[in-house]
């Protein structure tokens, strides 16, 4: 039965070896589900969140996976709207990674709201004055778009494709996929931006406060920009990890080179805008709030020291952008891995800084720096979607024709 589901013309490991490889991720899923059960039935007292940290590990993880999941919307935009035909060889994998990221985001939010039975309130009793309302709607709709984009790949399974109805349905869905790609790019741009806008309008938290244009703070645009720059890097990193685990080449070098070059330009221009925003914030915005720049990076037991700014802007920003922009460097396999890894770390650090540091920073004269350490329940429920994503990617790779170039790059010798 298992061999009948595997795509034709490719080799996969034995079912026993495959099952053993999924034991650890499956165990982490069970552990995470138990922690989620505790949070749902005993309440958020299972966490270490407090009055200072209403936004904590879950919200950082939520924003981070949404950022790195941006590879799906941007790669789809490049493939179907801009017309970069070479990306057809990695778009399936980008959709799977994006689908996993957005499922993770929705799962984390379902745990974080404390009372999931009232999750529908945000749709039925929408607060039209809140950016988070727009985030909730666009996030849900884009997850639906990703599910629609993922469905044709599922229908191409060797066994399912034998059914004429499913075969024709998958074929017809491929013909209109450009519409869904454009819709997904539109929805993703808005909720990425609104997530950044939430921090940018927090007047009571001057570390995150930003100037902007009309009603949009600069973080609105920087969040979307960074997701488009670093999302494809995460897709390529996951693809390289998959190649390492399977011991196969799955995507040709010219596909990596094209996507890396585009990501390099996006990351380079983003860093110019990000550095300009940081300078304006330090010189103009911060003094207006009654603080000085260095007050945000001192007296915090080095937990939020100036090192984190250097890490975000230089080590995980300028360095990977330079590597990806220079052809000789990005075509070096080791430097390529370094660059995409640093870019992914950089966007995660950015989300950490914009979520956690505004909460830690004292805003009253009688306040002090507040530190936060997540409980094991928070760690377990954050690891839960990561382990679940590993299961989805593993099952998709085994049973679905994810990589169109796999047969050509790994010819199977028949007796």
C-alpha positions in Angstrom: 0.0 0.0 0.0 2.8 2.4 0.9 4.7 1.9 -2.4 1.5 2.6 -4.4 1.3 6.1 -2.9 4.9 7.1 -3.6 5.3 9.2 -6.8 6.6 7.3 -9.8 10.2 7.6 -10.9 11.6 8.4 -7.4 13.1 6.5 -4.6 12.1 6.7 -0.9 13.4 5.0 2.2 11.6 2.0 3.7 8.4 2.5 5.6 10.0 1.2 8.8 12.9 3.7 8.6 10.5 6.5 7.7 8.3 5.7 10.7 11.2 5.6 13.1 12.4 9.0 11.8 9.0 10.5 12.8 9.1 9.2 16.4 10.7 12.2 17.9 8.5 14.8 16.1 5.4 12.8 17.0 6.5 12.6 20.7 7.0 16.4 20.7 3.5 16.8 19.2 2.0 14.7 22.1 4.0 16.7 24.6 2.8 20.0 23.1 -0.8 18.8 23.0 -0.6 18.0 26.7 0.7 21.5 27.5 -2.1 23.0 25.3 -4.6 20.9 27.3 -3.3 22.4 30.5 -3.5 26.0 29.1 -7.0 25.5 27.8 -8.5 23.7 30.9 -6.5 25.3 33.7 -6.1 28.8 32.1 -3.2 31.0 31.3 -1.9 30.7 34.9 0.1 27.9 33.4 2.3 30.5 31.7 4.8 33.0 33.2 3.1 35.9 31.5 2.2 38.9 33.8 1.0 42.5 33.8 4.3 43.5 32.1 4.3 40.7 29.5 0.9 40.4 28.0 2.8 39.7 24.8 5.3 37.0 25.4 6.9 33.9 23.8 3.7 32.9 21.9 3.2 36.3 20.2 6.9 36.4 19.3 6.7 32.8 17.8 3.5 33.8 16.0 5.1 36.9 14.4 8.2 34.9 13.6 6.5 32.1 11.8 4.3 34.5 9.9 7.4 36.4 8.8 9.4 33.3 7.6 6.1 31.9 6.1 6.2 35.0 3.8 8.2 32.9 1.4 5.0 31.4 0.2 3.3 34.6 -0.8 6.4 36.3 -2.3 7.5 33.2 -4.2 4.0 32.7 -5.5 3.9 36.4 -6.5 7.2 36.0 -8.4 6.1 32.8 -10.1 2.5 33.6 -11.1 2.3 37.4 -11.3 5.9 38.5 -12.2 6.4 35.4 -14.4 9.7 34.0 -13.0 9.1 30.5 -14.6 12.2 29.0 -13.0 10.5 29.2 -9.6 8.0 26.6 -10.6 10.5 24.1 -9.4 10.4 25.3 -5.8 6.9 26.9 -5.5 5.3 23.6 -4.3 7.7 23.4 -1.4 7.3 27.1 -0.7 3.5 26.6 -0.4 4.0 23.6 2.0 6.3 25.6 4.2 4.0 28.6 4.2 1.0 26.4 4.9 2.9 24.9 7.9 3.9 28.4 9.2 0.3 29.8 9.0 -1.2 26.7 10.6 1.4 27.1 13.3 0.4 30.8 13.7 -3.3 29.9 14.0 -2.6 27.1 16.5 -0.5 29.4 18.7 -3.2 32.1 18.6 -5.9 29.4 19.6 -3.8 28.6 22.7 -2.9 32.3 23.5 -6.5 33.6 23.5 -7.1 31.6 26.7 -10.7 30.7 25.8 -10.8 29.2 22.3 -14.5 28.7 22.5 -14.8 32.4 22.1 -12.4 32.6 19.2 -15.2 33.4 16.9 -15.9 36.7 18.8 -13.2 38.5 16.8 -15.1 37.8 13.6 -18.7 38.3 14.8 -18.0 41.2 17.3 -15.1 42.7 15.3 -13.4 45.8 16.7 -13.1 47.9 13.5 -10.7 50.3 15.2 -8.1 47.6 15.9 -5.3 46.5 13.6 -5.5 43.1 15.1 -9.0 42.7 13.7 -7.6 43.1 10.2 -4.8 40.7 11.1 -7.3 38.1 12.2 -9.4 38.3 9.0 -6.4 38.4 6.6 -4.6 35.7 8.5 -7.6 33.3 8.3 -8.3 34.1 4.7 -4.7 33.7 3.7 -4.5 30.3 5.4 -7.5 29.3 3.3 -5.7 30.5 0.2 -2.7 28.4 1.1 -4.9 25.4 1.7 -6.4 25.9 -1.8 -2.8 26.2 -3.2 -1.8 23.0 -1.3 -4.8 21.0 -2.5 -3.8 20.5 -6.1 -0.5 19.0 -4.9 -2.4 16.6 -2.7 -4.6 15.6 -5.7 -1.5 14.8 -7.7 -0.8 11.9 -5.4 -0.2 8.8 -7.4 -3.3 7.0 -6.1 -5.7 10.0 -5.9 -4.7 11.1 -9.4 -6.1 7.9 -10.8 -9.6 9.1 -10.0 -10.8 11.1 -13.1 -12.7 13.6 -11.0 -9.8 14.5 -8.8 -7.4 14.4 -11.8 -9.5 17.0 -13.6 -10.1 19.1 -10.5 -6.3 19.3 -9.8 -5.7 20.3 -13.4 -8.4 23.0 -13.4 -7.1 24.4 -10.1 -3.6 24.7 -11.6 -5.0 26.8 -14.4 -6.4 29.5 -12.0 -3.6 29.4 -9.5 -2.4 32.8 -10.5 -5.6 34.3 -9.1 -5.0 32.7 -5.7 -1.3 33.7 -5.8 -2.3 37.3 -6.4 -5.0 37.2 -3.7 -2.6 35.6 -1.2 0.0 38.3 -1.9 -2.6 41.0 -1.3 -3.8 39.5 2.0 -0.3 38.7 3.2 0.9 42.2 2.6 -1.9 43.6 4.7 -1.6 41.4 7.7 2.2 41.5 7.7 2.0 45.2 7.8 -0.7 45.5 10.4 1.3 43.2 12.8 4.1 45.8 12.5 1.6 48.7 12.8 0.5 47.4 16.2 3.9 48.0 17.8 4.4 51.3 15.9 1.4 53.0 17.4 2.1 52.0 21.0 2.5 55.5 22.5 2.8 54.1 25.9 5.7 51.9 24.9 8.2 54.4 23.3 10.7 51.7 22.3 8.3 50.4 19.7 6.8 53.8 18.7 7.5 55.0 15.2 6.6 57.9 13.0 5.0 57.2 9.7 2.7 58.4 6.9 -1.0 59.1 7.4 -2.2 56.4 9.8 0.6 53.9 9.1 3.8 53.8 11.1 7.0 52.9 9.3 6.9 49.5 10.9 3.8 48.7 8.9 5.9 48.7 5.7 9.1 47.3 7.3 7.3 44.2 8.5 6.0 43.4 5.0 9.4 44.2 3.4 11.3 42.0 5.8 8.9 39.0 5.3 9.3 39.3 1.5 13.1 39.4 2.0 13.6 36.7 4.6 10.6 34.4 3.8 12.2 32.9 0.7 15.5 32.5 2.6 13.6 30.3 5.1 12.1 28.3 2.2 15.6 27.8 0.7 17.0 26.8 4.1 14.3 24.2 4.6 14.9 22.9 1.1 18.6 22.5 1.8 17.8 20.7 5.1 15.5 18.4 3.2 18.2 17.7 0.6 20.7 17.0 3.4 18.4 14.5 5.2 17.3 12.7 2.0 20.8 12.7 0.5 19.4 14.0 -2.8 19.5 17.1 -4.9 15.9 18.3 -5.3 16.3 21.7 -6.9 18.8 22.9 -9.5 21.4 25.6 -8.6 19.9 28.1 -11.0 16.6 28.1 -9.1 18.5 28.8 -5.8 20.6 31.4 -7.4 17.6 33.3 -8.8 15.6 33.3 -5.6 18.7 34.1 -3.6 19.5 37.1 -5.8 16.0 38.5 -5.5 16.1 37.9 -1.7 19.5 39.7 -1.6 18.1 42.8 -3.3 15.0 42.7 -1.0 17.1 42.3 2.1 19.6 44.9 1.0 17.0 47.6 0.3 15.2 46.6 3.5 18.3 47.1 5.5 18.7 50.6 4.1 15.2 51.5 5.1 15.5 49.8 8.5 18.8 51.6 9.3 17.2 54.9 8.2 14.2 54.2 10.4 16.4 53.4 13.4 18.4 56.6 13.0 15.2 58.7 12.7 13.7 56.9 15.7 16.9 57.5 17.8 17.4 61.2 16.8 13.8 62.4 16.4 11.2 60.1 17.9 12.8 59.0 21.1 13.7 62.6 22.4 10.1 63.6 21.9 9.0 60.9 24.3 11.4 62.1 27.0 14.0 59.3 26.7 17.4 59.1 25.3 18.6 56.4 22.9 20.9 54.6 25.3 18.3 54.3 28.1 16.7 51.5 26.0 19.9 49.5 26.1 21.3 50.0 29.6 20.3 48.8 33.1 18.8 45.7 31.7 21.4 43.2 33.0 22.6 43.0 29.3 19.4 41.1 28.5 18.4 43.8 26.1 21.9 45.4 25.5 23.2 47.2 22.5 24.5 43.9 21.3 21.0 42.9 20.1 20.8 45.9 17.8 24.2 45.0 16.3 23.1 41.4 15.9 19.9 42.4 14.1 21.3 45.2 11.8 24.8 44.1 11.1 25.4 40.4 11.7 22.0 39.2 10.6 21.2 42.1 8.2 24.1 43.7 6.3 26.2 40.5 6.2 23.6 38.1 4.6 22.5 40.9 2.2 26.1 41.4 1.0 26.6 37.6 0.5 23.4 37.2 -1.4 24.0 40.2 -3.6 27.5 39.1 -4.7 27.2 36.3 -7.3 30.5 34.6 -6.4 29.6 34.5 -2.7 26.0 33.3 -3.0 27.1 30.5 -5.4 29.5 29.2 -2.7 27.5 26.5 -1.0 28.8 27.3 2.5 28.4 31.0 2.3 24.9 30.5 0.9 23.8 28.5 3.9 25.4 31.1 6.2 23.5 33.9 4.4 20.0 32.3 4.5 20.5 31.2 8.1 21.6 34.6 9.2 18.7 36.2 7.3 16.1 33.9 9.0 17.7 34.6 12.5 17.7 38.3 11.7 13.9 38.5 11.0 13.2 36.4 14.1 15.4 38.7 16.2 13.6 41.7 14.8 10.2 40.3 15.9 11.7 39.4 19.3 12.9 42.9 19.8 9.7 44.6 18.7 7.5 42.3 20.9 9.6 41.6 24.0 11.8 44.7 24.5 8.9 47.2 24.6 7.4 45.1 27.4 10.6 45.0 29.4 11.5 48.7 29.1 10.3 50.8 32.1 8.1 53.7 31.1 7.5 55.3 34.6 10.1 56.7 37.0 9.2 54.1 39.6 9.3 51.2 37.2 12.3 48.9 36.6 13.4 46.5 33.9 11.2 43.4 34.0 12.6 40.0 32.9 10.6 37.1 31.6 11.3 33.4 31.3 8.7 31.2 29.6 7.2 28.2 31.5 7.7 24.7 30.2 4.0 24.8 29.0 4.9 27.8 26.8 8.0 26.1 25.4 6.1 22.9 24.7 3.2 24.6 22.9 5.7 26.7 20.9 7.6 23.5 19.9 4.3 21.8 19.1 3.7 23.5 15.7 7.3 23.1 14.7 7.1 19.3 15.3 3.8 19.2 13.5 5.3 21.1 10.5 8.1 18.5 10.3 5.5 15.7 10.1 3.6 17.5 7.3 6.7 18.2 5.3 7.9 14.6 5.7 4.6 13.1 4.6 4.3 15.6 1.7 7.8 14.8 0.5 7.2 11.0 0.7 3.8 10.8 -1.0 3.5 13.9 -3.2 5.4 15.1 -6.3 6.8 18.2 -4.5 9.9 18.7 -6.6 9.5 18.6 -10.4 13.3 18.3 -10.9 13.8 15.4 -8.5 13.5 12.7 -11.2 16.0 14.4 -13.5 18.5 15.1 -10.7 18.2 11.6 -9.1 17.6 9.1 -11.9 16.4 5.7 -10.7 18.2 2.7 -12.2 15.7 0.0 -13.1 16.9 -3.7 -13.3 
